[in-house]
Amino acid sequence: MNGISISRGCSERVRLTPVVFVLVALALPFLSGCATVQPTYFWGSYQQAVWNRLVENNDEAALEQLHETLLASDKQPLPLGPGIRPELAYLLYQQGKHAQAVSLLEAEASAFPESEFLMSRITTEIARRQSNSAAIKGDR
Amino acid sequence: MRAASLSMVLVILALVSSGCAPKRRQLNQLFAEKPKSILIVPAANQTPDLEAPAVTLALLGIPLAERGYYVYSPALVKVLLADMGLTEAGLVHQVPPQRLNEEFGADAILFVRVEDWSTKYLGIYSSVTVRFAYELVSARTGELLWSARTTASSDSGVSLNPIAMAISAAVHAVSQSYVPLVGRAHGVALYNPSVNLPAGHRHEAHALEYSAVGPVQPEP
């Protein structure tokens, strides 16, 4: 782990490169000393997207990375990791793309039945807000 | 003397070879409830570093999901909690877990506390340390299912000028030198057999790690 060096520029902000994430992810299984762990899921750029959302507050970059991940997953043998679709759904909802958001939430619920409760709650909430705003427009 | 040293070798061998054997801790409640979905809520922070909780949270979701559990996307969870009026990690950690179950349908809640997040300077050397406390709580019963505390630190061995470091901190690039350590601490909590969270229902080792077979610790 000491081999990882991150250059620190004083004038420019250092970006967290995908390389670091990959190194961190690869290092995890070796810490246990047990048999190598194969990844179960395809994650694409999800780690960077979460980083952009939580640490950098850069939703725009996150949206692009999640989109890219979703598209790339078509060609992957591994299934898309849990949480990726709802994360993208939220950002698309923010942009007013409600139908796309709902279809991603439904896809998550069918891929991971454990998530069904929350996914349908959010879907219902989106529909409620849509009908509310339709009612407001109708009043005008 | 020979017998003593031979038995010593055997003891050491036994310790080494048992490295992968599942050790049983107080996990009865976890085994009884078998949570499938885990809600990671924003981390509580006991350090002065404002970025520590976000970095901690951002690096936990993928390894936990790879451990076989359904993990809600942490950034979406943060938004949904804010909708409930829970904008601060401190508030979330005080909410009854059952309330979170009603909102999210999660089986269990993972609370993480950042206990240390520091860089110490020893002459020309610097040493970075992170320490986390993890508590997995049942969202149905509120009972503690699993807990762990892990520390990771690195001695850079590189001469780092504290003034340059302070400037870097000002443009907050420094938190990124913590990334490998956070990854290592999370890795120990999830993968080290002496402390780890047993594999969830989507993991191939689930049946083994959740089974009652193994050296069961006597109830106190």
HADDOCK unambig.tbl for C-alpha pairs under 7 A between the chains (distance, minus, plus):
assign (segid A and resid 2 and name CA) (segid B and resid 156 and name CA) 6.66 0.50 0.50
assign (segid A and resid 6 and name CA) (segid B and resid 177 and name CA) 6.60 0.50 0.50
assign (segid A and resid 8 and name CA) (segid B and resid 168 and name CA) 6.59 0.50 0.50
assign (segid A and resid 8 and name CA) (segid B and resid 173 and name CA) 6.85 0.50 0.50
assign (segid A and resid 10 and name CA) (segid B and resid 167 and name CA) 6.46 0.50 0.50
assign (segid A and resid 10 and name CA) (segid B and resid 168 and name CA) 5.63 0.50 0.50
assign (segid A and resid 13 and name CA) (segid B and resid 171 and name CA) 6.38 0.50 0.50
assign (segid A and resid 13 and name CA) (segid B and resid 173 and name CA) 6.10 0.50 0.50
assign (segid A and resid 14 and name CA) (segid B and resid 173 and name CA) 5.72 0.50 0.50
assign (segid A and resid 16 and name CA) (segid B and resid 176 and name CA) 6.71 0.50 0.50
assign (segid A and resid 24 and name CA) (segid B and resid 180 and name CA) 5.74 0.50 0.50
assign (segid A and resid 24 and name CA) (segid B and resid 183 and name CA) 5.72 0.50 0.50
assign (segid A and resid 28 and name CA) (segid B and resid 184 and name CA) 6.61 0.50 0.50
assign (segid A and resid 28 and name CA) (segid B and resid 187 and name CA) 4.99 0.50 0.50
assign (segid A and resid 29 and name CA) (segid B and resid 191 and name CA) 6.87 0.50 0.50
assign (segid A and resid 31 and name CA) (segid B and resid 187 and name CA) 6.74 0.50 0.50
assign (segid A and resid 31 and name CA) (segid B and resid 188 and name CA) 6.54 0.50 0.50
assign (segid A and resid 31 and name CA) (segid B and resid 192 and name CA) 6.80 0.50 0.50
assign (segid A and resid 32 and name CA) (segid B and resid 188 and name CA) 6.95 0.50 0.50
assign (segid A and resid 32 and name CA) (segid B and resid 191 and name CA) 5.29 0.50 0.50
assign (segid A and resid 32 and name CA) (segid B and resid 192 and name CA) 4.51 0.50 0.50
assign (segid A and resid 32 and name CA) (segid B and resid 193 and name CA) 6.67 0.50 0.50
assign (segid A and resid 34 and name CA) (segid B and resid 20 and name CA) 5.74 0.50 0.50
assign (segid A and resid 39 and name CA) (segid B and resid 66 and name CA) 6.57 0.50 0.50
assign (segid A and resid 40 and name CA) (segid B and resid 66 and name CA) 6.16 0.50 0.50
assign (segid A and resid 50 and name CA) (segid B and resid 58 and name CA) 5.87 0.50 0.50
assign (segid A and resid 50 and name CA) (segid B and resid 75 and name CA) 6.61 0.50 0.50
assign (segid A and resid 51 and name CA) (segid B and resid 58 and name CA) 5.60 0.50 0.50
assign (segid A and resid 53 and name CA) (segid B and resid 75 and name CA) 6.39 0.50 0.50
assign (segid A and resid 54 and name CA) (segid B and resid 54 and name CA) 5.69 0.50 0.50
assign (segid A and resid 54 and name CA) (segid B and resid 58 and name CA) 6.51 0.50 0.50
assign (segid A and resid 54 and name CA) (segid B and resid 75 and name CA) 6.16 0.50 0.50
assign (segid A and resid 55 and name CA) (segid B and resid 54 and name CA) 5.60 0.50 0.50
assign (segid A and resid 55 and name CA) (segid B and resid 55 and name CA) 6.32 0.50 0.50
assign (segid A and resid 82 and name CA) (segid B and resid 70 and name CA) 6.28 0.50 0.50
assign (segid A and resid 82 and name CA) (segid B and resid 71 and name CA) 6.26 0.50 0.50
assign (segid A and resid 83 and name CA) (segid B and resid 71 and name CA) 6.53 0.50 0.50
assign (segid A and resid 83 and name CA) (segid B and resid 72 and name CA) 5.30 0.50 0.50
assign (segid A and resid 83 and name CA) (segid B and resid 73 and name CA) 4.41 0.50 0.50
assign (segid A and resid 84 and name CA) (segid B and resid 73 and name CA) 6.88 0.50 0.50
assign (segid A and resid 87 and name CA) (segid B and resid 73 and name CA) 6.21 0.50 0.50
assign (segid A and resid 87 and name CA) (segid B and resid 76 and name CA) 5.95 0.50 0.50
assign (segid A and resid 114 and name CA) (segid B and resid 36 and name CA) 6.91 0.50 0.50
assign (segid A and resid 114 and name CA) (segid B and resid 37 and name CA) 6.22 0.50 0.50
assign (segid A and resid 114 and name CA) (segid B and resid 70 and name CA) 6.83 0.50 0.50
assign (segid A and resid 117 and name CA) (segid B and resid 104 and name CA) 6.96 0.50 0.50
assign (segid A and resid 117 and name CA) (segid B and resid 105 and name CA) 5.68 0.50 0.50
assign (segid A and resid 118 and name CA) (segid B and resid 104 and name CA) 5.21 0.50 0.50
assign (segid A and resid 118 and name CA) (segid B and resid 105 and name CA) 6.21 0.50 0.50
